Amino acid sequence: MKTLFDATTIKGRTLKNRLFRSATWERLADGDGRLTPQLLAVYEELAQGGVGAIITSALYLQATARSLPGQLGLYDAAGLDGHRRLVATAHGNGALLLGQLAFAGRDGVMWTANDPSTAVLDELPQYYARGAALAREAGYDGVQVHAAHGYFLSQFLSPAANGRTDAYGGSSEGRRALLMAIYAAVRREVGEDFLLSVKLDCRDMHETPGVFEECLGAATALDAAGIDLVEVSGLGGNKGICGGKKQAQSVFRPEAAAVAEAIAAPVILVGANRSPATMEAIANETAIAYFALSRPLLRQPDLPARWQGGSTETARCVSCGKCYDEAGNNCFFVRRAAAGEA
Ligand SMILES: Cc1cc2nc3c(=O)[nH]c(=O)nc-3n(C[C@H](O)[C@H](O)[C@H](O)COP(=O)(O)O)c2cc1C
């Protein structure tokens, strides 16, 4: 019988429970993508709240490649001090820390998979590798390549979004060639004992044919290449499929369960995980090993500790999607309560 609070070990790194904080853009870094006290406080609250592992927000990997306001960067040695403080915060509370490596475009312009030349794509893996090397130097436990939610890298895997006719399109192998090259470059750079993860879309809002097959194909190929963790999400990950009052729980369970059956690496299910009993049932009924939460931990960063203490409460998050705020992304209801008290 598995429980949410089983400890597990991957390559010598112990997760104290099956709960991850999935990557969540906080909008609290400074103009150079450096850590601020407000951003550090978010990680302190999360780590103290008992989650087993924290995946950072999407990190940009070149000085010119920030794609979101207040986004945290990981692109040079000058930023390492801030990252070391995040690591110390996570580790000081017994949580692992993984950096999410992301690319969405340059100079404030979002790219689509069809925009760059072959030569530009050939150069991208080195930036992921450098980001991973910096993460390792800062003391992170691993990194996650963000290939989900319709952003640049995930578009390559989508038969609908990838119209390329060069080596990066045209067939399933071509569509996942960039992701595989990134994985290989990162692994070469950081070695075997650093955790490498990927976040993939298994579905989109239009039920585009082939999205799940490409997800399964990429997960299987990455598994054969030695990936350590695969997080299964979907386009519309926090709106659309995962939004609104009638939100179904753990929406990508069927796809994540199928991926978990097919590969050796552990699978993380993300998307509307709200009830500890449901997650525990999934852990016992499928091969899914871990559960990631984003919005519930904005509202209640201490949910893992409450559940560990015996609470059976469902997360109070109502999946309203109003987490976005210029002063820092957080829970609408927490903001409203704070405004009421002020
Ligand atoms: C404010 C906010 C920021 C997010 N930022 C990221 C991100 O940087 N990278 C990412 O992969 N997903 C991001 N997500 C998506 C979440 O990781 C997650 O996949 C999604 O919210 C579904 O999980 P949930 O139902 O537990 O919120 C974000 C979600 C929210 C609400």
The ligand as a MOL file (V3000), in Angstrom:
LIG
                    3D

  0  0  0     0  0            999 V3000
M  V30 BEGIN CTAB
M  V30 COUNTS 31 33 0 0 0
M  V30 BEGIN ATOM
M  V30 1 C 0.7740 31.5210 -11.8290 0
M  V30 2 C 1.2080 30.2950 -12.5570 0
M  V30 3 C 2.4730 30.2530 -13.1280 0
M  V30 4 C 2.9160 29.0810 -13.7980 0
M  V30 5 N 4.1970 29.0390 -14.2910 0
M  V30 6 C 4.6470 27.8880 -14.8520 0
M  V30 7 C 6.0030 27.7660 -15.2690 0
M  V30 8 O 6.8300 28.6730 -15.1000 0
M  V30 9 N 6.3850 26.5940 -15.8590 0
M  V30 10 C 5.5060 25.5450 -16.0250 0
M  V30 11 O 5.9040 24.4970 -16.5470 0
M  V30 12 N 4.2300 25.6280 -15.6160 0
M  V30 13 C 3.7950 26.7550 -15.0320 0
M  V30 14 N 2.5070 26.8160 -14.5600 0
M  V30 15 C 1.6420 25.6210 -14.6820 0
M  V30 16 C 1.7180 24.7470 -13.4380 0
M  V30 17 O 3.0080 24.2300 -13.2130 0
M  V30 18 C 0.7450 23.5470 -13.5380 0
M  V30 19 O 1.1510 22.7240 -14.6110 0
M  V30 20 C -0.7160 23.9630 -13.7170 0
M  V30 21 O -1.0230 25.1260 -12.9660 0
M  V30 22 C -1.6770 22.8460 -13.3070 0
M  V30 23 O -1.4590 22.4750 -11.9730 0
M  V30 24 P -2.4360 22.9590 -10.7760 0
M  V30 25 O -3.8080 22.5070 -11.1290 0
M  V30 26 O -1.8880 22.2810 -9.5620 0
M  V30 27 O -2.3440 24.4330 -10.7000 0
M  V30 28 C 2.0490 27.9660 -13.9070 0
M  V30 29 C 0.7840 28.0230 -13.3280 0
M  V30 30 C 0.3560 29.1640 -12.6630 0
M  V30 31 C -1.0090 29.1690 -12.0330 0
M  V30 END ATOM
M  V30 BEGIN BOND
M  V30 1 1 1 2
M  V30 2 1 2 3
M  V30 3 2 2 30
M  V30 4 2 3 4
M  V30 5 1 4 5
M  V30 6 1 4 28
M  V30 7 2 5 6
M  V30 8 1 6 7
M  V30 9 1 6 13
M  V30 10 2 7 8
M  V30 11 1 7 9
M  V30 12 1 9 10
M  V30 13 2 10 11
M  V30 14 1 10 12
M  V30 15 2 12 13
M  V30 16 1 13 14
M  V30 17 1 14 15
M  V30 18 1 14 28
M  V30 19 1 15 16
M  V30 20 1 16 17
M  V30 21 1 16 18
M  V30 22 1 18 19
M  V30 23 1 18 20
M  V30 24 1 20 21
M  V30 25 1 20 22
M  V30 26 1 22 23
M  V30 27 1 23 24
M  V30 28 2 24 25
M  V30 29 1 24 26
M  V30 30 1 24 27
M  V30 31 2 28 29
M  V30 32 1 29 30
M  V30 33 1 30 31
M  V30 END BOND
M  V30 END CTAB
M  END
